[in-house]
Amino acid sequence: MIGYELKSQFFIQQINTKDKEKYKHPTIKPLELVKRHILHTTQKNDIVLDCFSGSGTTCVAAKETNRNFIGIEINEEYHKISLDRLNGILANGQISFDTDINKIFKKGESK
């Protein structure tokens, strides 16, 4: 669903405590909400810029909606959280169940 269909709907989200626990960022935004904003305002292969990327929600949303992205974060801890999240690694170091292992470890290589 893109364009007018999305714009004529509203979005209600519960408090995002699960993602706060998963990624250890105090102001993490709901991924589905950010994806909707990206779908409203961009086209596939556009570049999405987030100058305060924090936990990387906007970058993940851009990636999942086939947009390119640039994420900037001054805080080293949050920068690491963002990079780990983009690679499917949770704050506790475990790989997320939603992660495609082949994207992290290329066949025949190890990190």
trRosetta pair geometry for C-beta under 8 A, 3 or more apart (Angstrom, degrees):
i j d omega theta_ij theta_ji phi_ij phi_ji
1 5 4.6 -108 -167 102 103 132
1 6 5.5 136 130 -59 102 88
1 39 7.8 60 95 158 67 150
2 5 7.0 63 62 45 22 105
2 6 6.3 -23 -143 -9 25 124
2 39 5.4 -129 -118 179 82 104
3 6 6.6 123 63 23 26 96
3 7 7.1 -57 151 -3 39 109
4 7 5.5 -63 -143 40 35 111
4 8 6.2 28 163 -19 71 109
5 8 6.5 -64 -151 34 24 104
5 9 7.2 12 154 -13 58 113
6 9 6.1 -72 -158 35 35 107
6 36 6.0 180 -169 -157 125 92
6 39 5.9 149 -61 107 174 120
6 40 5.8 -134 106 -80 130 86
7 40 6.2 111 -76 -127 89 109
11 32 7.5 -178 -154 117 130 101
11 33 5.6 142 136 -109 153 87
11 36 6.2 -173 -65 34 147 168
13 16 6.8 5 148 -60 121 92
13 30 4.5 -79 -161 -57 160 168
13 32 7.1 168 -98 65 122 109
13 33 5.8 -65 -37 -48 148 122
16 19 4.9 -27 169 39 102 112
16 20 6.1 116 114 -27 81 94
16 28 5.8 -129 120 94 134 95
16 29 7.1 132 -3 -171 170 17
16 30 5.1 -150 -82 -74 128 77
17 20 5.3 -55 -147 36 37 116
17 21 6.3 36 156 -18 69 104
18 21 5.9 -58 -154 37 30 108
18 22 6.3 28 151 -20 66 110
19 22 5.3 -53 -140 38 37 114
19 23 5.9 -7 174 15 72 111
19 25 8.0 -34 137 51 89 98
19 28 4.8 -139 120 119 114 145
19 30 7.5 167 10 -107 150 48
19 31 7.2 166 -95 -24 151 99
19 55 7.6 111 157 137 108 159
20 23 7.1 -76 -134 54 17 80
20 24 7.5 67 172 -98 53 19
20 25 6.6 -116 -130 67 61 57
20 26 6.8 45 -143 -124 111 27
20 28 5.4 -168 -82 29 65 120
21 24 7.6 16 -164 -67 21 57
21 91 8.0 -142 150 36 41 135
22 90 5.4 -88 -171 -141 81 104
22 91 6.3 142 150 5 38 102
22 96 7.9 47 -168 -99 126 110
23 28 6.0 109 68 -88 126 148
23 55 4.8 80 135 -154 141 125
23 56 8.0 -136 -159 40 146 98
23 81 5.5 94 178 -173 92 113
23 84 8.0 164 -135 86 86 110
23 85 5.7 17 -120 -82 126 123
23 90 7.0 -109 -80 -150 56 62
23 91 5.3 146 -141 -44 22 109
24 81 6.4 -135 70 -110 88 130
24 91 4.0 122 -4 -132 111 155
25 28 4.5 103 82 -57 109 97
25 54 5.6 106 -168 166 141 100
25 55 3.6 -127 9 -67 164 117
25 78 6.3 82 -114 -123 112 93
25 81 5.7 143 -59 142 111 161
27 54 6.6 -83 74 -147 94 155
28 54 7.0 -173 -95 133 58 127
28 55 4.6 -9 -104 24 97 157
28 57 6.1 135 -163 -52 77 127
29 33 6.4 -107 163 72 99 117
29 34 5.5 96 113 -51 124 117
29 57 4.7 -177 58 93 92 168
29 58 7.8 40 54 -50 134 77
30 33 4.2 74 80 7 105 112
30 34 6.9 175 89 -9 55 85
30 57 7.8 89 78 -156 15 142
31 34 5.9 -62 -150 39 32 108
31 35 6.2 34 154 -22 68 107
31 57 5.7 -139 -93 -152 67 95
31 60 6.3 -54 -128 100 113 123
31 61 5.9 -179 -162 -75 72 95
31 64 7.9 47 176 28 115 153
32 35 5.6 -50 -145 34 32 115
32 36 6.6 37 154 -23 63 102
33 36 5.8 -52 -154 31 32 112
33 37 6.8 31 150 -17 63 102
34 37 5.6 -51 -152 34 37 112
34 38 6.5 37 151 -18 66 104
34 57 5.2 140 -8 143 164 106
34 58 5.6 -127 -171 -94 136 59
34 61 4.2 -130 113 -50 107 162
35 38 5.7 -55 -150 37 33 112
35 39 6.3 33 152 -19 67 106
35 61 4.3 -146 -75 -149 67 104
35 64 6.4 -49 -108 85 122 119
35 65 5.7 155 -150 -49 89 125
36 39 5.7 -54 -147 37 32 111
36 40 6.4 36 152 -24 64 105
37 40 5.6 -53 -151 31 32 115
37 41 6.3 -6 164 6 65 117
37 61 7.9 33 55 148 90 154
38 41 6.5 -80 -142 49 25 90
38 42 5.5 -34 -175 30 69 120
38 48 6.1 -25 -125 -95 112 147
38 58 7.6 143 -65 -154 120 75
38 61 5.3 162 -8 136 144 113
38 62 6.0 -161 -132 -88 152 63
38 65 5.3 149 109 52 130 158
38 67 6.2 -125 -178 0 126 153
39 42 7.3 -68 -102 52 15 78
39 65 6.0 -129 -70 -145 83 146
42 46 4.1 -140 -166 59 108 148
42 48 6.3 -63 -63 -74 164 97
42 65 7.8 104 79 116 117 130
42 67 5.6 37 125 -106 147 138
43 46 5.1 108 56 -33 65 114
44 65 7.6 -134 -100 146 69 74
44 66 4.6 -6 -138 109 95 119
44 67 6.8 -130 -138 -76 37 64
45 66 6.8 -29 -47 146 57 91
45 67 6.9 -116 -36 -122 6 48
45 68 6.5 27 -162 -14 46 98
46 67 5.3 -26 65 -137 75 103
46 68 7.0 -144 102 36 32 83
47 67 7.1 151 -108 173 17 92
47 68 4.7 -34 -102 83 69 105
47 69 6.8 154 -161 -94 62 25
47 70 6.5 25 179 -8 108 99
48 58 6.3 -149 141 163 127 102
48 59 7.7 -179 91 -100 115 46
48 61 7.9 -84 112 88 170 93
48 62 4.1 -144 40 -100 138 134
48 67 5.0 57 -15 134 112 136
48 68 7.1 169 17 86 71 49
48 69 4.6 -23 65 -108 92 84
48 70 7.5 -172 89 27 49 63
49 69 7.5 167 -80 -159 29 62
49 70 5.0 -7 -113 62 72 103
49 72 7.9 9 -172 -1 84 105
50 53 4.5 97 110 -89 117 79
50 58 4.0 135 -69 78 147 146
50 59 6.3 -110 31 -48 136 80
50 69 7.0 2 7 -171 101 109
50 70 7.3 179 32 90 61 57
50 71 5.0 -4 65 -116 104 72
50 72 7.0 -170 99 29 58 69
51 72 4.8 -13 -142 57 48 121
52 72 7.2 -18 -58 84 28 83
52 73 6.9 80 -158 -104 36 69
53 56 5.5 30 162 -90 107 50
53 58 6.3 -116 -129 47 77 108
53 59 5.9 26 -149 -24 125 116
53 71 3.5 60 -88 -169 154 104
53 72 6.1 142 -12 53 106 34
53 73 4.5 -86 52 -53 93 105
53 78 7.5 156 90 140 74 108
53 79 7.7 74 73 -106 113 60
53 82 5.2 57 126 -118 117 153
54 57 7.1 -6 79 9 107 94
54 73 6.4 176 -44 -113 23 123
54 75 7.9 27 -112 47 51 124
54 78 5.2 -69 -148 -172 41 132
54 81 7.7 -37 155 83 53 125
54 82 6.8 130 98 -70 33 112
55 78 6.6 -82 -65 -156 48 90
55 81 5.2 -59 -125 127 65 123
55 82 6.0 162 175 -80 20 72
55 85 6.2 73 167 -26 77 159
56 59 4.6 -56 -164 46 80 116
56 60 5.5 83 133 -26 92 98
56 71 6.2 17 -119 -147 74 166
56 81 6.8 -160 -3 114 108 76
56 82 3.2 141 -56 -142 108 77
56 83 7.3 -177 -73 -33 146 27
56 85 4.5 169 64 68 137 130
56 86 5.6 -113 -179 -44 148 91
57 60 5.8 -58 -147 38 29 110
57 61 6.2 29 155 -19 65 108
58 61 5.6 -54 -145 38 31 113
58 62 6.3 34 154 -21 65 105
58 69 7.0 161 127 -147 84 135
58 71 6.9 153 78 -100 101 104
59 62 5.7 -51 -146 35 31 112
59 63 6.3 33 153 -20 63 106
59 69 4.6 160 -128 124 70 153
59 71 4.3 -39 -64 -52 129 135
59 82 6.5 75 32 -172 141 106
59 86 5.9 -42 119 -85 124 118
60 63 5.6 -54 -148 36 30 113
60 64 6.2 23 156 -14 65 110
60 85 6.1 -68 -62 137 128 110
60 86 6.3 -144 -80 -95 80 66
61 64 5.9 -59 -143 42 28 106
61 65 6.2 7 161 -2 65 114
62 65 6.2 -73 -144 48 25 96
62 67 4.0 -87 -163 78 83 108
62 68 6.9 -34 159 97 123 14
62 69 3.8 119 87 -63 155 123
63 67 7.4 -78 -54 59 23 68
63 69 6.6 -69 -48 6 75 130
63 86 6.9 131 -28 -140 159 92
71 82 6.0 -161 138 171 148 144
73 78 5.1 -130 179 103 138 104
73 79 4.3 180 87 -81 118 78
73 82 5.8 156 -6 -1 153 150
74 79 7.8 -148 73 -50 9 115
75 78 4.1 53 86 21 113 110
75 79 6.4 179 88 -18 55 85
76 79 5.4 -53 -144 33 31 117
76 80 6.5 32 157 -18 64 102
77 80 6.0 -56 -156 34 29 109
77 81 6.6 31 147 -19 63 105
78 81 5.2 -48 -147 34 39 116
78 82 6.3 43 152 -22 67 103
79 82 5.7 -54 -151 34 30 113
79 83 6.5 26 153 -14 64 106
80 83 5.8 -54 -145 39 32 108
80 84 6.1 32 156 -18 67 108
81 84 5.9 -58 -147 40 27 110
81 85 6.1 28 155 -22 64 109
81 91 6.6 -2 -123 -96 97 91
82 85 5.8 -56 -146 35 27 111
82 86 6.5 26 156 -18 62 105
83 86 5.8 -55 -150 35 31 111
83 87 6.5 14 155 -4 64 111
84 87 5.8 -72 -152 49 31 102
84 89 3.9 -85 -170 75 90 107
84 90 7.5 -84 145 41 119 5
84 91 7.4 115 102 -86 148 43
85 88 7.6 52 -172 -68 31 18
85 89 7.2 -94 -66 58 27 63
87 99 7.7 32 147 -135 48 129
87 103 7.9 -166 -145 115 62 100
87 104 5.6 92 -174 -109 93 102
88 95 5.6 32 126 -159 102 80
88 96 4.6 -120 -170 36 80 104
88 98 6.8 -150 -132 84 106 75
88 99 2.8 100 -174 -106 150 124
88 100 7.4 -171 -51 32 159 50
88 103 7.4 103 -6 77 133 116
88 104 6.2 -99 47 -57 118 127
89 93 6.7 -20 -176 -148 106 31
89 94 7.3 158 -155 84 64 29
89 95 6.0 -45 -101 -100 63 57
89 96 7.2 -132 -83 -14 13 86
89 99 7.8 54 -54 -83 46 157
89 104 8.0 112 -49 -119 95 143
90 93 7.0 -34 75 34 75 19
90 94 5.0 -4 42 63 117 80
90 95 7.4 177 2 -110 87 6
90 96 5.7 123 -48 -67 95 82
95 99 5.1 -102 176 52 96 149
95 101 7.0 51 165 -96 156 86
95 104 7.2 -117 -125 10 127 168
96 99 4.5 114 65 -26 84 103
99 103 7.3 -127 -178 53 80 112
99 104 6.6 18 169 -25 123 127
100 103 4.5 71 87 -3 101 110
100 104 7.6 161 92 -6 58 83
101 104 5.8 -63 -157 40 42 105
101 105 6.0 -19 167 36 81 100
102 105 7.0 -72 -123 70 27 65
102 106 7.2 55 -174 -117 64 38
102 107 6.7 1 -139 -50 95 83
104 111 7.4 -40 158 -49 90 129
105 109 6.2 -166 -171 83 71 79
105 110 6.3 0 -142 -115 116 45
105 111 6.4 -94 -96 -28 89 92
106 109 4.5 29 67 32 91 123
